Amino acid sequence: MKITTIYFPDENEYEKIVELAYKERKTVSQIFREAVDDYCKSHGTENKSIDIEKYLENPEFLSTPNYYAEIKTWKSYLTKCTDAELKKWGLHLNDFFILEQKELALR
């Protein structure tokens, strides 16, 4: 266990966190630990982001758009996919659909 101090130059920031913690029935410490955990996951060694070097090495390299990207972004991506890649996408989307249906059935 490590005890540390966090400095808030703007007291209102701290008050906002305290208010949110109260609403969520959590401690301020829990909120910070969750935030640090999320930060480490998205920026640490488990981050699966694509290295920019892949683009430099192969200009035809395709990176999948963000799930919530605009439809025009997805359309641009899918038009560049091979037939085999499109088939793989179709199977993957079907898996998502099945998962979604199972999750809805459990609710």
C-alpha angles and dihedrals in degrees: 000000000000125000117205141166126237120207119218111191088188111053090201090067090058092046090053091053092048090050093049091046090053092049091050094043091239135122121250086243091057091052092051093047090051091048092049091048091051091047092051092049093051097042104027134084091287090064106116095196116143118258113240087228089074089064093047093048095047120023090192092059111126123209119198112248121243111278092244096043118130116277091246089060091052091046091052090049095046093049088060094050122102120241090258091052091049090051090050089050091051091053091046092050090050089054089052090050092052091049091049092050092049091049092050090049090055093055 
